[in-house]
Structure formats: C-alpha cells, structure tokens
Amino acid sequence: MTAPLQPTAIHAVPAELCDCGFRVLMIRQFNVGAVPPAFAIIDQRIMRMPPRLGRHGVSFAATFLPEVMSWLIDHLGRPSLHDDSGRSYRNPRWPVVCWHDRERYWPSGAVTVEWFAEVAFQDHASWMAFRTHWHDSLMGRNGDVDGSAGEAEPCDPHDAEKEFSGEALQRA
C-alpha cells in the first residue's frame, strides 16, 4: 500500500499525455505569507531538474535530460540548424517546450502552485516514437507505480486540460 502523497513530496508524478505531447510536473511552489516562495523540485525522468543558482534561487529553464536530447537528435536532427549564409534557426521538427502553472489544494489545507513543462511535438509520428521509447520515463521512475496516489484535486478542473499541445504550439 502506498502512503498518501504530501505537498512536500518530490516523488515522480506520471506525465499527462495528449495526442501530440505531454505535460510533466517539474516544480511545486509554496507561498507562505510575506516570505519568498519555497520550491520542491519533482523527481521525474524526462526533463533536467531546474538548476539551483546558490542564494539567487532556481533557474526556470526547461530542457531535456542528456539521454533524451541524444535520442531526439538521432530522430529529429539537431535543435538548431544553419541556413546557406550560416545563420542559425530553430529546427522545425523539434518539439515546443513551455511552462504551465496550476494551483492545487491539499487535504491538509496547504495550497501550492504546480509548475509543469509542456512538450508539444510537431507531428504525430514523432510523438508516437518518443512516447513508445520513453514510456517508463513518462510514467515516473517505474511505469507500474501509481505516482498519483494521494494527489490533490486541481482547484479549477478543466475538461480540455489534456488538449494543451495546440495551445503550446500557438505560443511558440
């Protein structure tokens, strides 16, 4: 039996999947009164952990782990390409990565802001190849563990929550 997840837990939570991408929980933010927020970095296996910058807080960069980057480069090419004049441009085959936040209430009365990295692939075939290869990582540390046990309900549930990839592509 799994113990209920607490607001301070950093255990992996399975990614939310959609037709052409995913959303993975990266950071849980605690706002307590008039003090700077505290952050719990979630232990997941697709994106790099946001680096801590010493006393200056946390960098909110969202990049893939080195092994995921290597796989993407092998399948989609380098993230940056060069035209005939040598100028670099974004590889249009690469997925778009952006941030999404969602407030969450916990049974204990705690309120947190959960920060997700949203990844939207440019085509269904690339997404399906990625999803197949990285399935266990998308599901958390072990694909057979239910990391959502004890998770709180979102404050404002939205029926189209998993349709975020279209919005992510529009923002890019």
C-alpha beads as a LAMMPS data file, in Angstrom:
LAMMPS data file: protein, C-alpha beads

172 atoms
171 bonds

1 atom types
1 bond types

-500.0 500.0 xlo xhi
-500.0 500.0 ylo yhi
-500.0 500.0 zlo zhi

Masses

1 110.0

Atoms # bond

1 1 1 0.000 0.000 0.000
2 1 1 1.304 3.432 -0.897
3 1 1 1.347 6.283 1.593
4 1 1 -0.613 9.364 0.518
5 1 1 1.474 11.954 -1.298
6 1 1 2.178 15.052 0.773
7 1 1 2.558 18.597 -0.616
8 1 1 6.282 18.403 0.196
9 1 1 6.791 15.101 -1.682
10 1 1 9.201 15.183 -4.589
11 1 1 8.329 11.746 -5.977
12 1 1 7.731 11.438 -9.708
13 1 1 4.182 12.009 -10.914
14 1 1 3.216 10.398 -14.246
15 1 1 3.074 12.802 -17.181
16 1 1 -0.281 13.869 -18.585
17 1 1 -0.378 12.623 -22.181
18 1 1 -2.287 14.075 -25.133
19 1 1 -2.446 13.471 -28.882
20 1 1 0.878 15.147 -29.724
21 1 1 2.755 15.704 -26.471
22 1 1 2.786 15.665 -22.710
23 1 1 2.793 17.773 -19.575
24 1 1 5.130 16.751 -16.742
25 1 1 5.198 18.149 -13.201
26 1 1 8.554 19.833 -12.581
27 1 1 8.227 22.133 -9.555
28 1 1 5.861 22.576 -6.638
29 1 1 5.839 26.144 -5.288
30 1 1 4.901 27.010 -1.699
31 1 1 3.796 30.554 -0.921
32 1 1 3.782 31.181 2.802
33 1 1 2.822 34.697 3.803
34 1 1 5.274 37.516 3.233
35 1 1 8.369 35.370 2.703
36 1 1 9.854 34.371 -0.667
37 1 1 8.323 31.178 -2.085
38 1 1 9.929 27.803 -1.471
39 1 1 10.204 25.198 -4.211
40 1 1 10.151 21.403 -4.266
41 1 1 11.857 20.044 -7.392
42 1 1 9.939 16.947 -8.546
43 1 1 11.931 13.769 -9.253
44 1 1 10.952 12.966 -12.864
45 1 1 12.894 11.346 -15.723
46 1 1 12.406 13.329 -18.963
47 1 1 13.493 16.905 -18.282
48 1 1 16.581 18.214 -16.480
49 1 1 15.992 19.386 -12.959
50 1 1 15.906 23.198 -12.871
51 1 1 19.353 24.156 -11.552
52 1 1 19.689 25.921 -8.230
53 1 1 21.714 29.090 -8.546
54 1 1 23.006 29.267 -4.985
55 1 1 21.448 32.002 -2.938
56 1 1 19.819 33.520 -6.021
57 1 1 17.094 30.885 -6.283
58 1 1 16.176 28.489 -9.065
59 1 1 16.604 28.832 -12.821
60 1 1 13.364 28.031 -14.628
61 1 1 14.921 26.601 -17.778
62 1 1 13.104 23.559 -19.186
63 1 1 15.446 21.292 -21.123
64 1 1 15.568 17.566 -21.758
65 1 1 17.922 15.170 -19.975
66 1 1 21.123 14.389 -21.977
67 1 1 19.948 10.884 -22.944
68 1 1 16.601 12.286 -24.153
69 1 1 18.440 15.019 -26.104
70 1 1 20.618 12.369 -27.801
71 1 1 17.549 10.349 -28.753
72 1 1 15.778 13.449 -30.131
73 1 1 18.856 14.475 -32.132
74 1 1 19.104 10.956 -33.603
75 1 1 15.416 11.041 -34.618
76 1 1 14.723 14.711 -35.397
77 1 1 18.131 16.258 -36.081
78 1 1 19.858 18.953 -34.051
79 1 1 17.620 21.540 -32.328
80 1 1 19.325 24.367 -34.201
81 1 1 20.128 24.280 -37.919
82 1 1 22.034 26.690 -40.205
83 1 1 20.906 28.209 -43.474
84 1 1 23.187 28.770 -46.509
85 1 1 24.514 32.033 -45.062
86 1 1 25.432 30.362 -41.761
87 1 1 22.643 31.897 -39.683
88 1 1 21.098 29.516 -37.195
89 1 1 17.395 28.814 -36.970
90 1 1 15.191 26.513 -34.910
91 1 1 14.730 23.015 -36.311
92 1 1 11.004 22.964 -37.181
93 1 1 10.816 19.226 -36.379
94 1 1 11.733 19.790 -32.711
95 1 1 9.033 19.836 -30.037
96 1 1 7.959 23.103 -28.457
97 1 1 8.547 23.354 -24.697
98 1 1 6.757 25.878 -22.484
99 1 1 5.566 26.308 -18.881
100 1 1 2.084 25.859 -17.409
101 1 1 1.062 26.544 -13.816
102 1 1 -1.911 25.243 -11.855
103 1 1 -2.958 25.963 -8.280
104 1 1 -3.584 22.910 -6.122
105 1 1 -5.357 22.434 -2.780
106 1 1 -4.237 19.600 -0.490
107 1 1 -6.308 17.706 2.124
108 1 1 -4.004 19.119 4.816
109 1 1 -5.091 22.653 3.879
110 1 1 -1.863 23.510 2.051
111 1 1 -2.130 25.376 -1.230
112 1 1 0.643 25.065 -3.811
113 1 1 1.297 26.171 -7.364
114 1 1 2.385 23.276 -9.560
115 1 1 4.642 24.126 -12.488
116 1 1 4.554 21.808 -15.491
117 1 1 6.776 21.627 -18.559
118 1 1 4.534 21.186 -21.603
119 1 1 6.046 19.496 -24.624
120 1 1 4.214 19.551 -27.964
121 1 1 5.614 17.569 -30.899
122 1 1 5.229 18.910 -34.425
123 1 1 3.822 15.668 -35.834
124 1 1 2.038 12.591 -34.535
125 1 1 4.641 10.094 -35.802
126 1 1 7.483 11.808 -33.888
127 1 1 5.342 11.933 -30.749
128 1 1 4.392 8.254 -31.005
129 1 1 8.045 7.210 -31.481
130 1 1 9.040 9.325 -28.454
131 1 1 6.128 8.065 -26.379
132 1 1 6.935 4.431 -27.162
133 1 1 10.645 4.762 -26.427
134 1 1 10.314 6.915 -23.271
135 1 1 7.118 5.336 -21.873
136 1 1 8.602 4.323 -18.494
137 1 1 10.167 7.755 -18.029
138 1 1 6.869 9.468 -18.858
139 1 1 5.166 7.315 -16.218
140 1 1 7.688 8.239 -13.498
141 1 1 10.520 6.193 -12.091
142 1 1 8.733 2.859 -12.601
143 1 1 5.987 2.552 -15.192
144 1 1 3.994 0.240 -12.907
145 1 1 3.953 2.595 -9.901
146 1 1 0.930 4.826 -9.492
147 1 1 2.607 8.118 -8.572
148 1 1 -0.715 9.926 -8.373
149 1 1 -1.819 8.222 -5.147
150 1 1 -2.762 10.913 -2.690
151 1 1 -2.549 13.728 -5.230
152 1 1 -4.846 16.620 -4.531
153 1 1 -7.524 17.737 -6.937
154 1 1 -6.858 20.831 -9.060
155 1 1 -8.674 23.941 -7.872
156 1 1 -10.306 24.597 -11.206
157 1 1 -10.630 21.337 -13.159
158 1 1 -10.884 21.915 -16.873
159 1 1 -12.403 19.365 -19.254
160 1 1 -9.942 20.164 -22.046
161 1 1 -6.900 20.062 -19.746
162 1 1 -5.163 17.454 -21.904
163 1 1 -5.638 19.495 -25.078
164 1 1 -2.728 21.770 -24.152
165 1 1 -0.443 20.848 -27.074
166 1 1 -2.344 23.039 -29.532
167 1 1 -2.057 25.993 -27.157
168 1 1 1.662 25.309 -26.645
169 1 1 2.274 25.280 -30.402
170 1 1 0.394 28.574 -30.792
171 1 1 2.539 30.218 -28.095
172 1 1 5.777 29.190 -29.829

Bonds

1 1 1 2
2 1 2 3
3 1 3 4
4 1 4 5
5 1 5 6
6 1 6 7
7 1 7 8
8 1 8 9
9 1 9 10
10 1 10 11
11 1 11 12
12 1 12 13
13 1 13 14
14 1 14 15
15 1 15 16
16 1 16 17
17 1 17 18
18 1 18 19
19 1 19 20
20 1 20 21
21 1 21 22
22 1 22 23
23 1 23 24
24 1 24 25
25 1 25 26
26 1 26 27
27 1 27 28
28 1 28 29
29 1 29 30
30 1 30 31
31 1 31 32
32 1 32 33
33 1 33 34
34 1 34 35
35 1 35 36
36 1 36 37
37 1 37 38
38 1 38 39
39 1 39 40
40 1 40 41
41 1 41 42
42 1 42 43
43 1 43 44
44 1 44 45
45 1 45 46
46 1 46 47
47 1 47 48
48 1 48 49
49 1 49 50
50 1 50 51
51 1 51 52
52 1 52 53
53 1 53 54
54 1 54 55
55 1 55 56
56 1 56 57
57 1 57 58
58 1 58 59
59 1 59 60
60 1 60 61
61 1 61 62
62 1 62 63
63 1 63 64
64 1 64 65
65 1 65 66
66 1 66 67
67 1 67 68
68 1 68 69
69 1 69 70
70 1 70 71
71 1 71 72
72 1 72 73
73 1 73 74
74 1 74 75
75 1 75 76
76 1 76 77
77 1 77 78
78 1 78 79
79 1 79 80
80 1 80 81
81 1 81 82
82 1 82 83
83 1 83 84
84 1 84 85
85 1 85 86
86 1 86 87
87 1 87 88
88 1 88 89
89 1 89 90
90 1 90 91
91 1 91 92
92 1 92 93
93 1 93 94
94 1 94 95
95 1 95 96
96 1 96 97
97 1 97 98
98 1 98 99
99 1 99 100
100 1 100 101
101 1 101 102
102 1 102 103
103 1 103 104
104 1 104 105
105 1 105 106
106 1 106 107
107 1 107 108
108 1 108 109
109 1 109 110
110 1 110 111
111 1 111 112
112 1 112 113
113 1 113 114
114 1 114 115
115 1 115 116
116 1 116 117
117 1 117 118
118 1 118 119
119 1 119 120
120 1 120 121
121 1 121 122
122 1 122 123
123 1 123 124
124 1 124 125
125 1 125 126
126 1 126 127
127 1 127 128
128 1 128 129
129 1 129 130
130 1 130 131
131 1 131 132
132 1 132 133
133 1 133 134
134 1 134 135
135 1 135 136
136 1 136 137
137 1 137 138
138 1 138 139
139 1 139 140
140 1 140 141
141 1 141 142
142 1 142 143
143 1 143 144
144 1 144 145
145 1 145 146
146 1 146 147
147 1 147 148
148 1 148 149
149 1 149 150
150 1 150 151
151 1 151 152
152 1 152 153
153 1 153 154
154 1 154 155
155 1 155 156
156 1 156 157
157 1 157 158
158 1 158 159
159 1 159 160
160 1 160 161
161 1 161 162
162 1 162 163
163 1 163 164
164 1 164 165
165 1 165 166
166 1 166 167
167 1 167 168
168 1 168 169
169 1 169 170
170 1 170 171
171 1 171 172
